[in-house]
Amino acid sequence: MPTEQDAEATWQAPPAKLSLPAHEVDVWRASLDQPQGLKDYLATLAADERQRAARFHHQKDREHFIVARGLLRTLLGRYLGLNPASLVFRYSAHGKPALAGALIEDVRFNLSHSHGLALFAFARGRDLGIDLEYVHREVATQQIAERFFSPAEKASLRALPADQQAEAFFNCWTRKEAYVKARGEGLTLRLDQFDVSLVPGEPAMLLGTPAEADEAARWSMIELAPAADFKAALVVEGRDLWLRCWQWVG
């Protein structure tokens, strides 16, 4: 798994002025434990987002949702030069968010958060998906893999030494979730219908199946190093891209 030093070396302080050329993909890392900014983030949210926040039973979950959505709006506002509170989201039939209206300039985005850490991905004119998971070693079970992984992935997982299986499990899970999110097809694209690489130390790859070979070729799959004890993956449409990783310091 990535060491804490590896993860920290990946994430850089952002420039004062943000840009998003067509060939670049930006990923941001941020802590959701920001009590000092909670009020300001809440002020940027739309009524439906406030209603969603209010439905969380636990205060910490509610605060993390508010910060995640508020920070998403803040970052989009900086890319577009707009007030974060003025942004309007629309949602696909499967719940994937996008910016509404002519002002979007084809900026696309995705976010994921786990255990107080969040990742936000942005691109122009490219579909993308990102997934972040805290590595619960007790959750990385063969029973879950048997239910959700493809036959090839299950065989790869079984073949690994026991001390590598938790990392491989979360490699597989985050890569599959990021791909499903990038495609935007929700549960209509089952996790066991496609293959990804999962062996620790090997590149993140969307392997596809013979039936999905052309579709798999459309996408780039990138392993991220968010922090120690976390796994993350980014899936982006196209191959000609430059990845930049920023640390939120606001």
N, C-alpha and C positions, 0 to 999 in steps of 0.2 A: 504494500500500500504506500501511497505518497507519504514521505516524512513531512513533519511540520516545516522544516527548512525548504523542502522542494515546493510546498504549497505557497509559502510566503514569497519565494523568488518569482513566482508566476504573475503575481498581481501588483500592478504598478499604480502610482498616483496619476490621476487623469489630467489632461491639459485643461487650461482655464476655459477654452472655448471648444465645444464638442462639434465634430463633423461626422458624417456617416457616408463616405463614398460607396459606390455600388459594389466595389470589390472587397470591402471590409465588413467584418462581423465583430461586434463589440459584446463582450460578456462582462458583467459587473458582479462583484461579490460584496455583500453587505450583511452586517449584523442586524437582526430585527429587534434586539434589545436596545431601544432608543427612547426611553421614557421622556427625555427632555424634548423630543421632537414630536411626541404623540399628538398634541393639540394641533400643531401646524399641519401634520399629515391628515388628520381627520377633517380639517377644514377644506382640503382639496377633493374629498370624496363626493361622489354623486349619491343621490338618495338611495338607490338600490344597493350601493356598496355599504352604506351605513346600516341598512337593514340587514345585510348579510353579516356584518360585524356584530350586530346586536344579538344574533342568533347563537353565537358561540357561548357555551356554558362557562368555560374557564376564562378568567380574566387574561391570563398570559396568551392563550390562543387568540382572543379577541384583539389584544394589542398587537400581536404579531401580524394578524391580517391587516389591521389598519396601517401599520408601518410598511408592509409589503406593497399594498395598493397605493399608498401615498408616495412611496419612493418610486414605484413604476411611473406614476404620473409626473413626478418631479424630473426623472430622467428623460421621459418623452418630451416634456416641456422644454428642457434644455436643448435637445436635438432639434426641435421644431421652432424654437423661439416663441413659445406660447405659454400662457398662464396654465399651470397644471390643472386647475379647477375647471378650465374651459373645455378640456378634452372630453369627447363623448365616445364611449365604447359600444360596439355592436358585437353580437355573439353568433357564431355559426350554429347550425342545427345540432352540432355535437358539443357546443359550449366553448369553443375556442375563441378567445377575445381578439378583436382587431379595432383599429381606430375607424370611426365613422366620419363621413363627410369628405369634401374635396381637399381639405387641408392636410391630409395624412402624408402626402408626398411618397406614398408607397412604403412607409416605414412599417416593418413588421417586428413582432416581439413575442417573447415567451418568458415565463418565470417559473421558478420552483423554489420551495423552501422546506427545511427540515431542521428540527432542534435549534431554532433561533438563528439559523444561517440561511441566506437567500442568494440565488443567482438569477440575474436578469440578462436576457440575450436580445440583441437588436440587429437588424439587417435591413437593407433597402432592396425591395424587389425580389426577395428570396423567402420562401417558407422555411421555418425553423422550429425546432423543439428542444427543450432542455429539461433535464431531470437531475435532481439532487436527493441523495438519501444518506442518512446517518447509518453507519454499519452496526446494526444490531446482530451480534453474532448468534444469539439464540433464535433469531428469526430466520436466518439463512438455512432453512431446512430442506431436505430432499423432498418432503411432502409438498411444499409449495412449488418447487421446481417441477415435480411430476405433474402438477395441475396446469402450470402456465407456460413452461418452456417447451421448445420444439424437441422432437426425438434426438436430433443431432446435438442440441445443447445439453439435454439430460445425459447423454452418453459422455460428453466432454466433462461435465461436472463430476460424474461418478468416477471417471478415470484419474482425477486429480488426487494428490495426497490430502489427507484430512485437514492439515493446517493451511491449505490454499483454498479450500472450498468456500469459506465465507466471502473472501474477496472476489472469487470468481462468480459467486451467486449475485453479488451486488453489481459487478461489472455487467453481467447479463441483464439484470433488472433495469438499471438506469439506461442502458443503451436501447433496450426494447421500448421503454416508456418514452424516451426522447424521440424515437422514430415514430411512434404512434402519435405523439403530440405534433410533430412536424407535418405528418400527413393530414392531421385534423379530421380523422374519420371516427374518432371515439371508439366505442366498443365494437363497431362493425369490423375493425381490423383486430383480429384476435392475436394475442401474444404468441401463440404456438404456430402461427401461420408463416413465420419468417425466422431466419437464423441470424444471430450476431456472434462475433467472437467473444470469448469470455476468459480465456486463460491468462492469469496474471503475467505481466511482462510482455505480452504480445499486443500489437496495435489494435485499436478499436476499429472494427470493420462491420459493415452491414453485408453479410454474406449472401443473403437472398436464398431463393430456391430456384430450380429451373424455370418455374412459372413466373417468378418475380425478378428474373435477372435484369431485364431492362429497367424496371422500376428501381431496383437497388442501385443501378449505375447512376441514377439521377442525384444521389445524395452523398454528402460527406459526413462521416461519423468521427467525432473527436473526443478523446478522453480528457477530462479536466481534473485538476488537482486542487479542489476547493479548500481543504484543511485536513489535518490528521483525523482519521476515523470517519471520513466522509468519502463517498464516491459520487461522481457526476459525469454526465455525458451530454454532448451537444450534437445535434443532427441538423445539417444545413443543406438546402437545395443548391446543387452545383459543386464544382470542383475548384474553380479559379477564385479563391478567397484568401484573405489575410485576416487572421484572428488577433484581436487585441483584448487583453484581460485587465480590467480596471478594478481598483479597490475604492469603494465609496468612503469618502472622508468628510462628508458634509455634516 
